[in-house]
Structures are given as structure tokens and as C-alpha cells.
Amino acid sequence: MTTSFRELPSHYDRCFGCGREHPTGLHLRMEGGEHEVRGRFTVTEHHQGAPMLAHGGVIAAAMDEGMGYLLWLLQHPAVTGHLEVDYRAPVPVGATLELHGMLENVEGRKIHTRMTGHIGDALAVEARAIYVEVGLEHFQPYLEAEAFDNPYNP
């Protein structure tokens, strides 16, 4: 049986990972179906660490954001509790990292996920994460701050 995928929306327009309006963000585009997601992002000059190579933290952010879309499919608000990333190959500026993530299991409030990132046929990165389900009240103080003149949110 094949999974039917559909485009998934950004959760916040200014999000560094998926926001369409973040000026130097990843602009990650993802689609999902059942318990898996796939998507891509292209490394730009804004994502460099070493000259002409993606910063490892940017790659980790892309993996975290990509796996976070699995939470959207589950309809469970959650936060990252643990993230581990294994870098298998350098990711150069201009490369498009193809992502594929899967839900592994759910244990109470813990949601276990994994993801791979490829450039063409070459494996560049692997990651696993544990997200912890939270109530919407976890985000409420920050949503209220968004409504006011916040110097950290131009």
C-alpha cells in the first residue's frame, strides 16, 4: 500500500525552519501522509558554517523542523525533548537536501521519530528525535507577547 502525500502548511510565517516570510530561513517545504513526511530545502549562502558548506546547526534545525511535521500529522502539540544528528557527508551551498521522516512510536507523551537527508542518492544526514507532548497553554505566554510591540519580532 502506498502512502498518499499532501502539502503541509507552515505553522508560523516567521519560523526559521518553515516560515515563508523569514528572510534567511530554511523555507522548508514538506508534505505528509499517514505517519511519514518528505520534503526538501536548498542550502543558501545564509546557511554556511565553513566556506561553501552548510553549518551543522542549520542541518540539525532542518532535521528537527522536518520531523516536527510528523506532530502536525498526529495533531499533537509537542516540543523537542531530545535530538540526535549523525552527519554522513558535507552539504554544500546550493545543494538541495531531500528529507524523509517517519514516526517510530508513541509512548505516553513521548513521540519517537527518525529522518534521513539525501543529496541525490548519497546519504548526508540521519537524525532521531523524541518530542514531548504539551498542552496549548505551553505556548500561550509567547502568543500573547506576539500581539504586542515585540523588539525581537520585527
ROMI-870960 format. One line per 5 residues: their letters; for each residue x, y, z of N, C-alpha, C. Coordinates in nm, 2 decimals. Layout:
REM residues N
A = X:Y:Z:X:Y:Z:X:Y:Z | ...
REM end
This chain:
REM residues 154
MTTSF = 0.08:-0.12:0.00:0.00:0.00:0.00:0.09:0.12:0.00 | 0.06:0.22:-0.09:0.14:0.34:-0.09:0.07:0.45:-0.01 | 0.16:0.54:0.04:0.10:0.65:0.12:0.07:0.76:0.03 | -0.04:0.83:0.05:-0.09:0.94:-0.03:-0.04:1.07:0.05 | 0.04:1.15:-0.02:0.10:1.27:0.04:0.03:1.39:0.00
RELPS = 0.02:1.49:0.10:-0.04:1.62:0.07:0.05:1.73:0.13 | 0.05:1.85:0.07:0.14:1.96:0.12:0.09:2.00:0.26 | 0.19:2.02:0.34:0.16:2.06:0.48:0.20:2.21:0.49 | 0.11:2.29:0.57:0.14:2.43:0.58:0.25:2.46:0.68 | 0.30:2.58:0.67:0.39:2.64:0.77:0.31:2.66:0.89
HYDRC = 0.36:2.64:1.01:0.29:2.66:1.13:0.30:2.81:1.18 | 0.39:2.88:1.12:0.41:3.02:1.16:0.50:3.09:1.05 | 0.45:3.20:0.99:0.52:3.26:0.88:0.66:3.31:0.90 | 0.69:3.34:1.03:0.83:3.39:1.06:0.92:3.28:1.12 | 0.87:3.15:1.12:0.95:3.04:1.17:1.08:3.03:1.09
FGCGR = 1.20:3.01:1.15:1.32:2.99:1.08:1.32:2.87:0.99 | 1.25:2.76:1.03:1.25:2.64:0.96:1.15:2.64:0.84 | 1.03:2.68:0.87:0.93:2.66:0.76:0.86:2.79:0.72 | 0.89:2.90:0.79:0.82:3.03:0.76:0.85:3.08:0.62 | 0.75:3.12:0.55:0.76:3.17:0.42:0.82:3.32:0.42
EHPTG = 0.80:3.39:0.54:0.84:3.53:0.55:0.97:3.55:0.62 | 1.04:3.44:0.67:1.16:3.46:0.73:1.27:3.49:0.63 | 1.34:3.60:0.64:1.43:3.64:0.53:1.55:3.55:0.51 | 1.60:3.48:0.61:1.71:3.39:0.58:1.69:3.25:0.63 | 1.56:3.22:0.65:1.52:3.09:0.70:1.55:2.97:0.60
LHLRM = 1.51:2.85:0.64:1.52:2.74:0.55:1.42:2.73:0.45 | 1.30:2.79:0.47:1.19:2.78:0.38:1.15:2.64:0.34 | 1.16:2.55:0.44:1.13:2.41:0.43:0.99:2.39:0.38 | 0.98:2.30:0.28:0.85:2.27:0.22:0.84:2.12:0.25 | 0.73:2.08:0.31:0.70:1.94:0.35:0.57:1.90:0.30
EGGEH = 0.56:1.77:0.28:0.43:1.70:0.25:0.42:1.58:0.34 | 0.30:1.54:0.37:0.29:1.42:0.46:0.17:1.34:0.43 | 0.18:1.22:0.48:0.07:1.12:0.47:0.09:1.01:0.57 | -0.02:0.98:0.63:-0.02:0.87:0.74:0.08:0.91:0.85 | 0.19:0.83:0.85:0.29:0.86:0.96:0.43:0.88:0.90
EVRGR = 0.43:0.95:0.78:0.56:0.99:0.73:0.55:1.12:0.66 | 0.67:1.19:0.65:0.68:1.31:0.58:0.80:1.31:0.48 | 0.79:1.40:0.39:0.90:1.42:0.30:0.90:1.56:0.25 | 1.02:1.61:0.22:1.03:1.75:0.17:1.18:1.78:0.14 | 1.21:1.91:0.13:1.34:1.95:0.08:1.37:2.09:0.13
FTVTE = 1.50:2.12:0.13:1.54:2.26:0.14:1.67:2.27:0.07 | 1.69:2.39:0.02:1.81:2.42:-0.05:1.90:2.51:0.03 | 2.03:2.47:0.05:2.12:2.54:0.13:2.17:2.67:0.06 | 2.15:2.78:0.12:2.19:2.91:0.06:2.32:2.96:0.13 | 2.37:3.07:0.08:2.49:3.13:0.15:2.46:3.18:0.29
HHQGA = 2.34:3.20:0.33:2.30:3.24:0.46:2.31:3.12:0.56 | 2.33:3.00:0.51:2.33:2.88:0.59:2.47:2.82:0.61 | 2.57:2.90:0.57:2.71:2.85:0.58:2.77:2.84:0.72 | 2.85:2.74:0.74:2.94:2.74:0.85:3.08:2.75:0.80 | 3.14:2.64:0.75:3.27:2.65:0.68:3.24:2.71:0.54
PMLAH = 3.34:2.77:0.48:3.32:2.83:0.35:3.25:2.73:0.25 | 3.14:2.77:0.20:3.06:2.70:0.10:3.00:2.56:0.15 | 3.00:2.54:0.28:2.93:2.43:0.34:2.83:2.47:0.44 | 2.72:2.39:0.45:2.61:2.42:0.54:2.67:2.41:0.68 | 2.62:2.49:0.77:2.65:2.49:0.91:2.58:2.37:0.97
GGVIA = 2.65:2.29:1.06:2.59:2.17:1.12:2.47:2.20:1.20 | 2.46:2.32:1.26:2.34:2.36:1.34:2.22:2.38:1.25 | 2.25:2.43:1.13:2.14:2.46:1.03:2.09:2.32:0.99 | 2.18:2.23:0.96:2.13:2.09:0.92:2.05:2.03:1.03 | 2.09:2.04:1.16:2.02:1.99:1.27:1.88:2.06:1.28
AAMDE = 1.88:2.19:1.26:1.75:2.26:1.26:1.65:2.21:1.15 | 1.71:2.18:1.03:1.62:2.13:0.93:1.57:1.99:0.96 | 1.65:1.91:1.03:1.60:1.78:1.06:1.49:1.79:1.17 | 1.52:1.87:1.27:1.42:1.90:1.38:1.29:1.95:1.32 | 1.30:2.05:1.23:1.18:2.10:1.17:1.10:2.00:1.09
GMGYL = 1.18:1.92:1.01:1.12:1.82:0.92:1.04:1.72:1.01 | 1.11:1.67:1.11:1.04:1.57:1.20:0.93:1.63:1.27 | 0.93:1.76:1.30:0.82:1.83:1.37:0.69:1.82:1.29 | 0.70:1.81:1.16:0.58:1.80:1.08:0.51:1.67:1.11 | 0.57:1.57:1.16:0.50:1.45:1.20:0.41:1.48:1.31
LWLLQ = 0.44:1.58:1.40:0.35:1.62:1.51:0.22:1.68:1.45 | 0.24:1.75:1.34:0.12:1.81:1.27:0.03:1.70:1.22 | 0.09:1.60:1.17:0.00:1.49:1.12:-0.07:1.42:1.23 | 0.00:1.41:1.35:-0.06:1.35:1.47:-0.16:1.44:1.54 | -0.16:1.57:1.50:-0.24:1.67:1.57:-0.21:1.67:1.72
HPAVT = -0.08:1.66:1.76:-0.04:1.67:1.90:0.06:1.78:1.91 | 0.03:1.89:1.98:0.14:1.99:2.00:0.24:1.93:2.09 | 0.37:1.95:2.06:0.48:1.89:2.13:0.60:1.98:2.11 | 0.70:1.96:2.20:0.83:2.03:2.19:0.94:1.92:2.18 | 1.05:1.96:2.13:1.17:1.88:2.12:1.23:1.85:2.25
GHLEV = 1.23:1.72:2.29:1.29:1.68:2.42:1.43:1.63:2.40 | 1.46:1.56:2.28:1.59:1.51:2.25:1.61:1.50:2.10 | 1.72:1.55:2.06:1.75:1.54:1.91:1.90:1.49:1.89 | 1.91:1.39:1.81:2.05:1.35:1.78:2.06:1.34:1.63 | 2.18:1.39:1.58:2.20:1.40:1.44:2.34:1.34:1.41
DYRAP = 2.34:1.26:1.31:2.46:1.19:1.26:2.49:1.25:1.12 | 2.60:1.32:1.11:2.64:1.38:0.98:2.72:1.28:0.90 | 2.68:1.24:0.78:2.74:1.14:0.70:2.82:1.20:0.58 | 2.79:1.32:0.54:2.86:1.38:0.43:2.84:1.53:0.43 | 2.94:1.61:0.38:2.92:1.75:0.38:2.80:1.79:0.29
VPVGA = 2.73:1.90:0.33:2.62:1.95:0.25:2.66:2.09:0.20 | 2.70:2.10:0.07:2.75:2.23:0.01:2.64:2.33:-0.01 | 2.68:2.46:-0.01:2.59:2.56:-0.05:2.54:2.53:-0.19 | 2.41:2.55:-0.21:2.35:2.52:-0.34:2.29:2.38:-0.35 | 2.32:2.30:-0.26:2.27:2.16:-0.26:2.13:2.16:-0.21
TLELH = 2.05:2.07:-0.26:1.91:2.05:-0.21:1.91:1.92:-0.13 | 1.88:1.93:0.00:1.87:1.82:0.09:1.73:1.76:0.08 | 1.72:1.64:0.04:1.59:1.57:0.03:1.56:1.50:0.16 | 1.45:1.53:0.23:1.42:1.47:0.36:1.31:1.37:0.36 | 1.33:1.27:0.44:1.22:1.17:0.46:1.22:1.13:0.60
GMLEN = 1.10:1.15:0.66:1.09:1.12:0.81:0.97:1.03:0.84 | 0.99:0.95:0.95:0.88:0.86:0.99:0.86:0.86:1.13 | 0.74:0.84:1.17:0.70:0.82:1.31:0.75:0.68:1.35 | 0.82:0.66:1.46:0.86:0.53:1.50:0.76:0.47:1.60 | 0.73:0.55:1.71:0.63:0.51:1.80:0.59:0.62:1.90
VEGRK = 0.48:0.60:1.97:0.44:0.69:2.07:0.43:0.61:2.20 | 0.49:0.67:2.31:0.49:0.61:2.44:0.44:0.72:2.54 | 0.32:0.71:2.57:0.26:0.82:2.66:0.27:0.95:2.59 | 0.35:1.05:2.66:0.36:1.18:2.60:0.48:1.19:2.50 | 0.56:1.08:2.49:0.68:1.08:2.41:0.65:1.03:2.27
IHTRM = 0.70:1.11:2.17:0.68:1.08:2.03:0.81:1.06:1.97 | 0.84:0.94:1.92:0.97:0.90:1.87:0.97:0.91:1.72 | 1.07:0.98:1.66:1.07:1.00:1.51:1.21:0.97:1.46 | 1.22:0.96:1.33:1.35:0.95:1.26:1.34:1.01:1.13 | 1.46:1.05:1.07:1.46:1.12:0.94:1.60:1.10:0.88
TGHIG = 1.60:1.09:0.74:1.72:1.09:0.67:1.72:1.21:0.57 | 1.84:1.25:0.54:1.85:1.36:0.44:1.95:1.32:0.33 | 1.91:1.32:0.21:2.00:1.28:0.09:2.02:1.40:0.00 | 2.14:1.39:-0.06:2.17:1.48:-0.18:2.18:1.38:-0.29 | 2.08:1.38:-0.38:2.08:1.28:-0.49:2.06:1.14:-0.42
DALAV = 2.15:1.05:-0.46:2.14:0.92:-0.40:2.23:0.90:-0.27 | 2.31:1.01:-0.24:2.40:1.00:-0.13:2.34:1.04:0.01 | 2.35:0.95:0.11:2.30:0.99:0.24:2.40:1.09:0.30 | 2.34:1.21:0.34:2.42:1.31:0.40:2.40:1.33:0.55 | 2.28:1.29:0.60:2.25:1.31:0.74:2.14:1.22:0.79
EARAI = 2.15:1.17:0.91:2.04:1.09:0.97:2.01:1.15:1.11 | 1.89:1.14:1.15:1.85:1.20:1.28:1.74:1.12:1.35 | 1.74:1.13:1.48:1.63:1.07:1.56:1.59:1.18:1.66 | 1.46:1.18:1.70:1.42:1.28:1.80:1.31:1.22:1.88 | 1.30:1.27:2.00:1.19:1.25:2.09:1.12:1.38:2.12
YVEVG = 1.00:1.39:2.09:0.92:1.51:2.12:0.83:1.48:2.24 | 0.80:1.58:2.32:0.72:1.56:2.44:0.59:1.64:2.42 | 0.48:1.57:2.42:0.35:1.63:2.40:0.32:1.73:2.51 | 0.27:1.85:2.47:0.24:1.95:2.57:0.10:2.01:2.54 | 0.04:2.07:2.63:-0.09:2.14:2.61:-0.07:2.27:2.54
LEHFQ = -0.17:2.32:2.48:-0.16:2.45:2.41:-0.12:2.56:2.50 | -0.15:2.55:2.63:-0.12:2.65:2.73:0.03:2.67:2.74 | 0.11:2.58:2.70:0.26:2.59:2.70:0.30:2.71:2.61 | 0.23:2.73:2.50:0.26:2.84:2.41:0.20:2.97:2.43 | 0.09:2.97:2.52:0.01:3.09:2.54:0.09:3.22:2.58
PYLEA = 0.18:3.21:2.67:0.25:3.34:2.71:0.33:3.40:2.59 | 0.38:3.31:2.50:0.45:3.36:2.38:0.36:3.41:2.27 | 0.24:3.35:2.26:0.15:3.40:2.16:0.10:3.54:2.20 | 0.08:3.56:2.34:0.04:3.69:2.38:0.14:3.79:2.36 | 0.27:3.76:2.38:0.38:3.85:2.35:0.38:3.89:2.21
EAFDN = 0.35:3.80:2.12:0.34:3.83:1.97:0.25:3.94:1.94 | 0.14:3.96:2.02:0.04:4.06:1.99:0.09:4.20:2.02 | 0.19:4.21:2.10:0.24:4.34:2.14:0.37:4.38:2.06 | 0.41:4.50:2.09:0.53:4.55:2.02:0.65:4.48:2.07 | 0.69:4.37:2.01:0.80:4.28:2.05:0.93:4.32:1.97
PYNP = 1.03:4.37:2.04:1.15:4.42:1.97:1.22:4.30:1.90 | 1.19:4.18:1.94:1.26:4.06:1.88:1.18:4.00:1.76 | 1.07:4.06:1.73:0.99:4.02:1.62:0.95:4.14:1.53 | 1.04:4.18:1.44:1.01:4.30:1.36:0.89:4.28:1.27
REM end
